[in-house]
Structure formats: C-alpha cells, structure tokens
C-alpha cells in the first residue's frame, strides 16, 4: 500500500524518488509479495484531455453516429485512434456487464462500482464500467486512464533502508535462494508460540493410516477411483472426528460433495447427507456469504445431540483457498482423544509454503491434528513426464515429499525463466523514473506521452535494447545516460518460451504466455439434448454454454489471440474458422456464437468433432493451443473408423500438436468406456507437459462453474495495472 500510494502520488505531482532510503518497511506474508507475484507492476493514470475525447466517443456510440466516430478517429491527436478503438471495445463489453456479478450500484458514489470479493469497490477503475455508467445515464463524463509507468517491485524494495519480512512459511530452497540473491536477505526462525510456553502442549499434524489399506497417502489411478477412496475414508472417519477435504478447485468441490452424498445414502445415511456434508467453496462464498460462514462455524461441531462416543461429525469440502488462512477451531476434547480434526488433501500444491498452509488447518492452538491424502495419479503425470520419474505409489508420506520436490525443481526453472522479465521491468522502472523526476515536461506533450504509453504496453515483447531505442525517440532524452543495473536477456516473452521447452536447458518453466501466443478452439455440443432447461436458471444448457464462452472471449481472450468454434450434433460444423480477435472480428465472433442454436434432431458426433478440432489446432502456427470441449452425452453418429474415438487417440499418440492443452467438460452420466477414453486423452496431454483436465459434471447446473475453471486457465492478463 505504501508503494502504491507513492506511485499514485506521481499523478499529483510528487516526484521525489529518494523518500525510501531512510525508511524501514515491515511486510506481513512477505513471501507472497515477492515470490508469488510478477516482478513488475504497471500503473495507470487519468488523462483529462483523453477523457474529453473518450466522452465524445461515448456520445457518438450512444447515438450510433458513425460519421462522428470516424471524425474523432482521424483527428490529428496522436492517441485518437487508440482511444476510439479502446472505447468501441469497452462500450460493447460494458453492455454485457451484469448487475450483482460484475458491478453493484453505490448510493454514496451514485454510480455503478466494480464488485471485488462480493463487495462494491468505488476505487476500482474499469473503462467498460465507465461506459456502462454512461450508457445508463449515471455519469456524463468518461474517465479515461492510460498505462504510463512501470514499477519493478524488487528495485523499489531495494531502495528501503531495511525490510523486515514476516511469514509463516518461507518455503523451499529455490525460494530462499531467490530472496537472498534479489534482496540480500538473511533468515531467522521464531519458534511457534506454544513451544515457548511451559506446560502448554504443542502438536504437529500426524499422518493417519486410514482406509481399507491403512495408508496415510493414496494415489488412485483415475478421478473415479479417487472419489471412491475419498468416500471410503471420510465417511468412516466422520464417526470419530470432523473431516476437512481440500479439493483441486471449486468444481471439484461440487463433484466430491455429490459423490459423498450419494455414497452416504447408499450406506443408509441419507438423513445426514445434506447437513453432514457441506461446502466451503469459493463459489458458495461469492453467492451466499452468510451460508458460507454458517458452514464454517458448523464444520467442527458434532451432528445432532449425541454425547460421548456416540457423537458423529460433519464432512466439509473446500477448495485451495479454504486451505489457507481459515481457522477451523476444534474445542471438543473427544476429538482430541481421537487424534484431532482429519485433513484430507486431494492435491499436493505447487510449493512447500502452500502445503504447510494446508497442514496448518489442523493441529491448531493446543489441539491435535491428523491428515490422510487421497490423490489422483493423472494430476501429476505431466510433472512425472517432465522430470522422467514415475508417480510413487508407496502409500507413505514420501509420495508428498516427492511431488513437492518436483514442484521445487519446476519453481527453480520458473525463476530462471522470469529473469528476462525482471531485467526488462527493472530498466523500464529506471527510465520511467528518469522521465518523471527530471523530464516531466515530456508528459505534457501528447506525442511523447503516446510513445511512453506504447512502450509500457509492449514492454514484455521488447528487449532492453529495443526499450532504449523507443525511449531515444523522445526529444533530448538519451536512455544511455540513465544508469542501469539491468542485463539485456532479450524479450521477456521469448525468453520464457525458450525456458518452457521440455527437456531443454531451462525446461519446465510454466510462465503465462502473452497476447498473440494462443489459439483457442471451443468444441460445443449442439445436439437436441442441449435444449434442456435444467441449469437452475432460465437458460437452457446451450444458452448457458454460449453465455460462458462469450464471457471468456470478452474477459480472457486478447485481441491478438485466435479463436475457432466447432459445433457438433448430427454432423460436425466449423461454425467459426480460426479468427484473430483484433478489431471488429471479436465482436462479430461473439455475435455469431450468440446466434447459434441447438439442432432439433438426434445425433452427437462428439469424437468426430474432437478430431476436427485437433486438426485445426495442428495446422495453427502459434506455440500455445487450447481445446475446450463440452458434451452432454455419449457419442452417437461419428464415422465408423472413429466410432470409439480411434482417430483422436491416434492423433494424440502420433502427431499431438506442441503445447496442446485440453479441457473436457462432460455433463450427465457417460458410459464407463467413454469416460475412460476421455481420461486417457487428457492423460496423454498431461504426459507431454500440457494441461489436461476432465471435468465430469453430473448436474447441468454446474456448467457455469466448469467454465469458470476454464476461464482461470485461459486468463491472459499481461502483468496487470494498478489504478491510481
């Protein structure tokens, strides 16, 4: 907050960049700040002149005055074309924003404010929301902001006299090495409070040997076997202690709950299926915060009014967010006598720090705690393939240690891969400070300002030499005279792509690819069953699917990404051929998807549609490819040579495109052999280092949440920007 407020002050004329040198900064959870986040942060500042121009564009759009738009676009101002294009895109996005999902009306501000974590934030700026406020008559002027300054987080923190960082889990060796090299950090450990108190017990969570095999860790062959094992262990353990299951993500939460409740009913426990098995997912927290709090409070309370050994307990299922920082307080001494709250992780997170956070949900205060992990082998096949080590199946805690070790290797390579981005951001920060502190008059010149904005937006795809060449075009500004600590390692994105090659010298890095690096193919079921209205809303299955895809196009897909849409029912059709999302193409694509309707005749040529989608991806020239499929039934009607998915299996085994990622959403109950086939496909993708995920949804109401996970995977934010 101190750093952000300082750079926000730049917009108000404060230009002293030496204020840090006599200050000591104390940072809580310092590891999240300097390891988990990107090294650079872009800041946006309001521009009064461009705000007037944007307001004129908004008025022209509101009256559909195309002549006025062209007049504004061809004006001599150097930013006119950019402003008009951005306004046209965000005007369309603004119309699609939904109340109570994207924004809420604030009586104090008398306008719509962005929703963040379920609350209206009047300080958050969005051009799309500016347009929506204008469209609904709540404002008469558009506030237009532009990216004008890039901060290198490590460089700024190094300016402080001292930093004291506090964290509960500093993490692995590569993380410590990174902090030592970047910040010249020294470490000392403070013992847990209870260890310093005489007579107070302190407990570490212990591995519990549970289930039919009496193992502390299970690695199941597929997701169905994992669900069965979770039910076996959790439903038995709840007879002694409360159980907390940590799922892979929010959709996995619903999948586990559905299976647990079905298993409970099959055991004659139908009366407790609803109250005794509860959700603590992010989805529930956003939709019904009060119910989420009630579920948290009940998580460690006994069911009913039984006493002593007759007590039974609830099973609570949460996502990884519920595995960090949430207090599951246990006060019942009977639980302690049985070993404490049982934690059941279904995943091993990507860092030692996260794993310690998971374990920290049990054995809290002076209480005992225990854990039993139930994992799915497919979740780790890509890591195992990358490091050429099989997933261990000993049933012992060394399984978790091994997976964490792979993640540690991966982190080490990712840190290497981010070196170019760190150096580019460092040089950008040095040059931006030089302009703001000693050449501020350049910011008053429209053409100079536009050049700076352009470089700030393209920073990730420029080398330091190219950065300096761009800044050298500013009048009487010589970047060579600005001292630097940066090393030119080439463009950040190109460097990270090289680092990400499996088997290469820096193999295994998994950094986000920027705009222009992806092709996304949506393969959508258009069979007559998609007309069903069982989604829990007024929309049919297909209308829900269409709305989710259009939302992804607006929010996750960038203007230089390419998108294709394949529809299937009784036949396969390339509804939208591979199309770059630049200019008006994105809007036309959204319109085309909105106009799609399901067929009214039978047939589901799913396997043929997947083969066609892979063919489109194979011929694409971009290095990152995503296939997102949704079907609500078994294949019926594919060609004889592909009736069992043989063509797809052959394509994946013999000529799988490089950097292929595959997400398969299935709705309803598919035949066992088809589920196994789909899981083999995503397993092959995982084995070659891609993202492979099968999301089996029994209920059509889960279509939206499944696409939310897709959106998280496809999130293509370019470093973000902080509004000042």
Secondary structure by P-SEA (a helix, b strand, c coil): caaaaaaaacccccccccccccbbbbbccccccccccccbbbbbbbbaaaaaaaaaaaaaaaaccaaaaaaaaaccccaaaaaaaaaaaaaaaaaaccccccbbbbccccbbbbbcccccccccccaaaaaaaaaaccccccccccccccccaaaaaaaccbbbbbbcccccaaaaaaaaaaccbbbbbbcccccccccbbbbcbbbbbcccccccbbbbccaaaaaaaaaaaaaaacccbbbbbbcccaaaaaaaaaaaaaaaaaaccccccccccccccaaaaaacaaaaaaaaaaccccccccccccbbbbbbbbccccccccccccccaaaaaaccbbbbbccccccaaaaaaaaaccccccccccbbbbbbccccaaaaaaacccccccccaaaaaaaaaaaaaaaaaaaaaaaaaaaaaaaaaaaaaaaacccccccccaaaaaaaaaaaaacccccaaaaaaaaaaccccccccccccccccccaaaaaaaaacccccccccccccccccbbbbbbbbcccccccccccccccaaaaaaaaaaaaaaccccccbbbbbbbbcccccccccccccccaaaaaaaaaaaabbbbcbbbbaaaaaaaaaaaaaaaccccbbbbbbbbcccccccccccccaaaaaaaaacccccbbbbbbbbcccccaaaaaaaaaaaaaaaaaccbbbbbbbccccaaaaaaaaaaaaacccccccccc
